[in-house]
Amino acid sequence: MAEKPDADAASEGEAGRATAATTTMLKAFTHPLRRQILRLFPKHEYLRAADIAELLDVPANKVSFHLRALADAGLIVEAPERARDRRDRVWRGSREAVSIGGPENPIEDAVLGNAALQVLIDEHYDVVRRMLAWTPDYMAGRTAEVHAEFSQGTMRLTEAEFLAMMKRMGAVSKEAAEAHDRDNPDDPATRVWNIDIIAADDTI
């Protein structure tokens, strides 16, 4: 099972469980421009079509079309409390985790599911590449700033114990994200952290 939340966070969404990905979600998620749009929200929190058009250097009407598709898929939601007037449309990323298939919620289109998983894997490799580029300076003491973290552990657990551990880790991630001051997105101390957790047992 792979999960993808708004700001890339937890095994539990706002409703307490990961939302099962629909075909509409997967189609929206795998579209390259829509992925670019989604990646803007963790950093900027609230965005208008004009903001996104400027950031990505694409026409505003094109952005509006893709925003509607993302909203229809449930990957972004409107933030009317941020609007200047009735015509002003402000968006934020959904804060629910999304599960890409599994025994309880099998996906309808395996090819589309694999495409979504490939997007997540490509992003994971990008995180690893960035970590590898930064780590030598940190290990050699040339910088004291922390920009990444890598830890590896091996333990004996039952499947139930493992799932309970992952649930606790998801709850901690969700708690940290909710505690962050979302009303101050320009705080220079704030950075967007890509957090990937991967685990496998000895039977695969």
C-alpha positions in Angstrom: 0.0 0.0 0.0 1.2 3.5 -0.8 -0.1 6.6 0.7 0.0 10.2 -0.4 -1.4 13.1 1.7 -1.6 16.8 1.0 1.7 17.8 2.5 3.0 14.3 2.2 2.2 13.1 5.7 0.2 10.4 7.4 -1.5 7.1 7.5 -4.5 8.8 8.9 -6.4 11.6 7.3 -8.8 14.2 8.8 -11.5 11.5 9.2 -9.1 9.2 11.0 -8.3 6.8 8.1 -6.7 7.1 4.8 -9.1 7.9 1.9 -9.2 5.2 -0.7 -8.0 6.6 -4.1 -10.6 6.8 -6.8 -9.9 6.5 -10.5 -10.6 10.3 -10.7 -8.0 10.9 -8.0 -5.4 8.7 -9.7 -6.0 10.4 -13.1 -5.6 13.8 -11.6 -2.6 12.8 -9.5 -0.6 11.4 -12.4 -1.0 14.4 -14.7 2.4 16.2 -14.8 1.1 19.8 -14.6 -1.4 18.9 -11.8 1.5 17.3 -9.9 3.4 20.6 -10.3 0.4 22.4 -8.9 0.0 20.1 -6.0 3.7 20.5 -5.1 3.2 24.2 -4.6 0.6 23.9 -1.8 2.9 22.6 1.0 5.2 25.7 0.5 2.6 28.4 -0.1 -0.4 26.9 1.8 -3.1 29.0 0.1 -3.1 29.8 -3.6 -5.1 31.5 -6.3 -5.0 30.5 -10.0 -3.1 33.8 -10.7 -0.5 32.9 -8.1 0.1 29.4 -9.6 0.2 30.8 -13.1 3.0 33.2 -12.1 4.9 30.5 -10.2 4.8 28.0 -13.0 4.8 30.4 -15.9 1.6 29.0 -17.5 -1.6 30.8 -18.6 -4.1 31.5 -15.7 -7.0 30.0 -17.7 -5.1 26.7 -18.1 -4.3 26.7 -14.3 -8.0 27.3 -13.6 -9.0 24.2 -15.7 -6.6 22.0 -13.8 -7.6 23.4 -10.4 -11.2 22.4 -11.2 -10.0 18.9 -12.0 -8.0 18.6 -8.8 -10.9 19.9 -6.8 -13.3 17.4 -8.5 -10.8 14.7 -7.5 -10.8 15.9 -3.9 -7.1 16.6 -3.9 -7.6 20.4 -3.2 -10.4 22.3 -1.5 -11.5 25.9 -1.5 -10.6 28.2 1.3 -13.4 30.8 1.2 -12.3 32.3 4.5 -9.2 33.6 2.6 -11.2 35.1 -0.3 -11.3 38.9 -0.8 -14.8 38.8 -2.3 -17.3 36.3 -3.7 -15.5 36.1 -7.0 -12.1 35.4 -5.4 -11.3 31.7 -5.3 -8.6 30.6 -3.0 -7.4 26.9 -2.7 -5.5 24.8 -0.3 -4.3 21.2 -0.5 -6.5 18.4 1.0 -5.2 17.3 4.4 -6.4 13.8 4.0 -4.0 10.9 3.4 -4.8 8.9 0.2 -4.3 5.1 0.0 -3.5 3.7 -3.4 -5.2 0.4 -3.3 -5.2 -2.6 -1.0 -7.3 -5.6 0.0 -9.9 -3.5 1.7 -10.1 -1.0 -1.2 -8.8 -2.5 -4.4 -8.3 -0.1 -7.3 -10.4 -0.3 -10.4 -7.5 0.3 -12.9 -4.3 -1.5 -12.1 -2.4 0.3 -14.9 -3.4 3.7 -13.5 -2.5 2.6 -10.0 0.9 1.5 -11.1 1.4 4.9 -12.8 0.5 6.7 -9.6 2.9 4.5 -7.7 5.7 5.2 -10.2 5.1 8.9 -9.6 5.6 8.4 -5.8 8.7 6.2 -6.4 10.2 8.9 -8.7 9.6 11.5 -6.0 11.2 9.2 -3.4 14.3 8.8 -5.6 14.5 12.6 -5.8 14.5 12.8 -2.0 17.3 10.3 -1.9 19.3 12.2 -4.5 19.0 15.4 -2.6 20.0 13.7 0.7 23.1 12.2 -1.0 24.1 15.6 -2.4 23.9 17.3 1.0 25.1 14.6 3.4 28.9 14.7 2.6 29.1 18.3 3.8 27.3 17.5 7.0 29.4 14.4 7.7 32.6 16.4 7.1 31.5 19.2 9.4 31.3 21.8 6.6 27.7 22.7 7.6 25.7 22.4 10.8 22.3 22.9 9.2 20.1 19.9 9.1 18.4 19.4 5.7 17.8 15.6 5.7 17.8 12.6 8.0 18.3 8.9 7.3 17.8 6.1 9.8 17.6 2.4 9.4 16.4 -0.2 11.8 15.6 -3.9 11.8 13.2 -5.4 14.4 11.1 -8.5 15.0 7.4 -7.6 14.9 4.1 -9.3 14.1 2.1 -7.8 11.3 -0.3 -6.4 13.8 2.6 -4.8 15.8 4.1 -3.4 12.6 0.7 -1.8 11.6 0.2 -0.4 15.1 3.7 1.2 14.9 3.0 2.7 11.5 -0.4 4.1 12.8 1.4 5.8 15.7 4.0 7.3 13.3 1.2 8.6 11.2 -0.5 10.1 14.2 2.7 11.9 15.2 3.1 13.3 11.6 -0.4 14.5 11.6 0.0 16.1 15.0 3.1 18.0 13.9 1.5 19.2 10.7 -1.6 20.4 12.6 0.5 22.2 15.2 2.4 24.2 12.5 1.4 27.9 12.2 -0.4 27.7 8.8 -1.2 31.5 9.0 2.4 32.4 8.6 3.6 30.7 5.4 6.3 33.3 4.8 8.1 32.5 8.1 11.8 32.2 7.0 12.3 29.4 9.5 9.7 27.3 7.8 10.9 24.7 5.2 9.0 22.1 3.3 10.2 18.6 4.4 9.7 15.6 2.2 9.3 12.6 4.5 9.4 9.1 3.0 9.1 6.1 5.2 9.7 2.7 3.6 9.7 -0.7 5.2 9.8 -4.3 4.0 9.9 -7.7 5.8 12.1 -10.7 5.0 9.6 -12.6 3.0 9.6 -10.4 -0.2 
